[in-house]
Amino acid sequence: MSEDVFIIGAGIHPFGRTPGLSGLQQGVFAVRQALERAGLAWRDVQFAFGGSDAAGNADTMVSELGLTSIPFINVANGCATGGSAMFGAYSTIKSGEFDLGLAVGFDKHPRGSFSPLPADWGLPDWYGETGLMLTTQFFAMKIQRYMSLYGITPHTLGAVAEKAFANGVLADHAWRREAVDMDTILHSQMVSDPLTKFMFCSPGEGAVALLLASGRKARELGLPAVRLRAAAVRTRPPGSFEVFSPALDLERGGSPTSVASQAAYDMAGVGPEDIDIAQLQDTEAGAEIMHMAENGFCADGEQTAWIAEGRTRIDGSLPVNTDGGCLACGEPIGASGLRQVYENYVQLIGQAGARQAPGRLRLGYSHVYGAPGVSAVAIVER
């Protein structure tokens, strides 16, 4: 019989730029904060999964936290690193092997865009020579095609970014904490048509730690907790068109997001209509729009009406990216997916402060997406 899994504590180091602190030190900060809030000590943690893309191996943080001989597994899975670390911790507790574990992610990226190499992703040199390894160009091409197919306008892209920065103002851990008006967003520097500079997130810094426990342990501790109803990770199916895809198949298929999403819904025994709040990957404004449909919340093309009517705002029928998402927080790869789950955790236990979504929130949904086409989805319940 598999164990129920609960999130019983969480810590976060503010996202953005923190001179003088390494990514690893930010990770240690998040772990210590999670432990302090839960009234636990490092020696109480039985295992850990952790990930970072550019700031070193997560398991080396035991030098700072304490040498307890803990099993600590390093995770690297592109932008889905954090979600994959949580999937590992979730699966370990669900197996019944341990009662209390940690999922942690952190990063500290240099300024500028990500600079992946074709050979690292199984691609020939010509793919990089065309400029497609620069993800800003790929995402622009993808949303251009989607806009043409489903009538999405630049104004809708701008509305997504405007909402993100407005939400970021209310989030203590966000990087971008100033509102940006629609006119500024639409008429700022064009990076890759149709996406202006305010429609892209930036590589950054930050860390998140989540404490996971079995149902038995959660009841014993008596802490504010949310049940992790589902955690699913999926790679791309045939016919999908994802980051670092060398071609667009004539016979189109699904996407890793749609596959992971359906797996999570099946695991949790719920549907998109049951979700009260959602955190979706928004590497750029177009990603949030496409992912609304890929995660089952609306049909392709319906996003225009949803966004215009304010349904995805904090006080809307389905608040999306309530802390500003990647657009306002930036994207430290190792931490980004865990930030989404952190946000749902504090929202569901009513501790989100000025950005608290109204009403009784029962189910929170998070979705992270990364190269070369991998998606992780988690559903939590209060």
N, C-alpha and C positions, 0 to 999 in steps of 0.2 A: 504494500500500500504506500503510495507516494505521499510525501509531506506537503502541507500547505506552506507557503513562503510569505513572509511579511517583511516590509521595510520598517525598521524600528528607530532609525536615526539617520541624520544626514548632515553633512558639513560642506561648506563651499568657500573657496578663496575667490575674491572678486575678480572678474574677468577684465581684460584690457592690457595695460602695460605696468609691470611692477619692477622698476630698476632695483638692483641689489638683491633680488630673490630669484633663485633658480626655479625652474619648473618643478623639480623634485621637492624643493622646500615648500612650494605652494601646495603640492600634494600632501606633504606631511601636515601642513596647517589644516587642510580640509579633514584629514583623518582625525587629528586631535580634536577639532571642533565637533565632529560627529560623536566621538567617544564622550566628550565632556557633556554634550547635550543629553546623551543617553545614560550618563552616570556609570559608564563602563571604563575599563582600563584596557590597554593594548594586549595584555596577557590573556584577556577574556576572549579575544578573537581567535578562532580556530583555524581559519584559512583565509586566503585573499586572492583575488584576481585584479590585475591592474594593467593599465596601458598608457603609453605615450608615443607620439610619433617623432618628436624632435628633441625631447628633453631627458633622454636616458631610460634605462630599465627601471620599471616600477618597483621590482623586488629589492632594489638597493635602498629603499627608504627604511628598511629594517635597521639600518645603521643609526638612523635618527629616532625611530620609534621604540627600538629595543630588540635584542636578539633572543627570540623566544622559540626558535626552530620551527616557526610557522611555515606550512606549505604555501608558497606564494608563486602564482603563475603569471608570467608576463603575456600580454595580449597585444597583437598588432593586426588591425583589420581596417585600415584606411579611416575614413570619417566615421565608420561604425565601430571603432575601437571601444569606446565607452559602453555602447549597447552590447557589444560582444562580451566585455568583461562582466557586465551584469548578468548576461545569459549564462556564463560559466558559474557564477556564484549561485544563481537561481537553481540551476540544474544540480549543483552539488548538494544543496540543502534538500531539494526535492527528492534526491536519491536516498535520503536518510543517513548519509555518511557523517554529516556534521550538523550542529544546531545554530551556529553563529558565525557569520563570515562577512567579508568586506569586498565591495567593488569600488575601485578608485581609478580615476583618470586625471591626467594633468598634461600640460604642454607649455612650451615657451618658444614660439616661432619667431624667426627674424622678420623684420619689416619687409613689406613687398609681397608679391604673390607667391603661392606655392610653386616649386620648381621640380616637378617629377621628371624622371628620365624614362624614355620609351622602353629601354631594355629591362627596367625594373618591373614593367607591367606586361611583359611578353609581347611587345610591339616593335616593329621595325623602325629604323632611324627616320624613314621618310614621314612617318606619322608626326614626329616632333618637328620636322622641317616645314610641315604645312602650318604649324602653329596650334595644332589641336591638343597638344599636351598642356597648353595654357587653358586652364579650365574656364576662365572667363569667356573665351571664344566659343568653347563647346556649349556652355550653358546658354549663351546668346543664340547660337544656331538652333538649339533645341526649342527654346521658347518662341523664336521666330516661326518655326514650323507649327507649333501648337497654336499660336495666335492666328495664323492663317487658317488653320483647320476649324477653330472654334470661336472666332470672332472676339478674342480678348484684345483689349486696347491698351496703349501705354498708360492711359489714365488709371486703369485697374492695377497695373504694376505699381504706379505711384501710390495708390491708396494702400497697398500692402506695406510699402516702406513707411508711409506716414504713420500707419497704425503701429508698426514696430517701434519707431522712435518715441511715439507717445507712451507706449507701454514701458519702454526702457527708462523713461523719466521716473517711473514709480518703483523700479527694481534696484535695490541697493547693490546687487552684484553685477549690474549691467555696465558695459564699457561706455556706450554712447548714451548719455543721460540728458540730452537736450532735444526738444522737439524740433522737427524739420518740416516745414510746410510744403504743400503739394507743388507750388510753383518752383521752389528751390530744387526739389527732387527731380522734377521733369526737365528742368533747364540747366542742371549741373553738367559737368563734363561727361560726354559720352565715352564709355569705356569699350563696350562691344554692343553695337546696335541690336536691340532697342534698350539696353540696360545702361543707365547712367551710374555715376560713382556712388550715389546714395541708395542704389538698388542692389549693391553687392555687400556681402559681409567681408570682414578683414581677418586674416590670420592673426592670432593674438596669444594671450596667456590666460591661465586660470586652472582651477582644479575643483573636483567634486568627489566626495566620498559618501557611499551609502552603506549602512549596516543592515544586513539581511539576517533573518532568524526564522527558525521553524515555528509552527504554530504553538507547540509546547513551550518553547523558549520565550516567545512573545507574550504568552499568557503569564508566564512566571515573572517576567520583568515588568509587566503592566504599563508599558510606555505607549504614547500615541503612535499608532501604527496603521499602515495601509497594507492590504493583502495584494500580493503580486499575482494577479489572476492568470497572466500569460506573459511569456517572453519568447519571442520567435526571431530567428535570424535566417535569412534566405539569400541565395545568390541568384544571378540573372537566369531566366528561362530562355528557350529558343525564341528568336524574333524580337527580343527587347533592344532598345537603343539607349545605351548608358554611357557614363563617363569612360573615355578611352575605348569606345567601340570603334573599330576601324571601318565599319560600313553600316548602312541601314538596310536591313533585309527587306526584300519585296513582300515577303509573307510575314506580316507583323504578328508578334505574340504579346504576352503580358509583360510585366516588369517585376523586378525583385520586390518592389514595394507592394504591388498588388498581391503577390504570392505570400509575402510575410504577413501582410495585413489579414488576409483570409485565414492563414494559419493561427494567428493570434485570436481572431474572433471565434474560430472553432474551439480553440483551447479554453477560452474564457466562457463560452456558451452565451455570447452576446453578439449584437450587431452594431453597425455604426450609428443607428438611431438611438442606441442606449447610452452613448458617450456624452458626458457632461462638459468636458474640457479637453483640449487637444494641443499638443506641442508637435509641430511638423517641421521637418528639415527645410530651412529657408536659406540655403547658401546664397541665393539671390531671390529677388521678389518673385520671379517666375516659378521658382521651385515650389514655394508655398502654394501657388495657384494650381500647378499640376498635381501636387501631392494631395490637395483636397479631394480631387477625383480619384487618384490612385488608391487612397486609403478608404474609399467608399462613402465619403460624406456627401458628395453631390455628383451629378453627371458632368461629363466634359462640357464646358461652355456655360454651365450654371454659375460659375464662380463670379461672373460679372454682377449678377443680381445679388448674390450672397454678400459680396463685399460692399456694394453700393447701399444695401439695406442695413449694413452694420452688424450682420449676424455673427461675424468673427471677432468683434470687439469684446472687451472684457465684460461688458454688460449685455452682450448679444446671446443668441440662442445656443451658439457653440463657440465660446471663446477660444481663439487660436493664438499660440505663442504669446502668452500673457506677460512674460518678462521681456518681451522684445525679440525673442528668438536669436538666431545667429546675426541678424542684421544689426541689432542693438548690442548684443553681447560679444560679438566676434566669434571666431571659431578656433579655439585651441583643440586640435583634433582629439586628443585623448580624453578630454573632459566634456566635449560638447553633447554627446548623447546622454551622459549621466546628468548634465544640467537640466535636460528636459524632464527626466524622471524626478529630479530634485524639485523642480517647479510644480509638478503634479502632486508630489508628496506634501509640500507646504500648503498648496491650495486645498487639498482634500482634508487636511487636519485644521484648516482655518487659520493658518499662521503666515499668510502671504502679505499682510499689511495693506498698504495703499492700493495694491493691485489685486486684492482679493476679489475673485469673481463672486457675484451675488448668488443667493439661493443655496440649497443643499446639494453639494457635489458628491456623487456616489462613485462615478467611474471616470478615471483619467486615462488618456491615451497619449503615448509618445511614439514618434517615428524618426529614425535617423537613417541617412542614406550616404553611401560613400563609394569611391572608386574601388574596383572597376565594375561596379554594379552589385552592391551588397546592401541589404536593408535589414534593420532591426526594429521590431515593434514590441512595446510593452503596454500592458493594460493593468492598472492598479485600481483597487476598490477600497472605499472607506466603509 
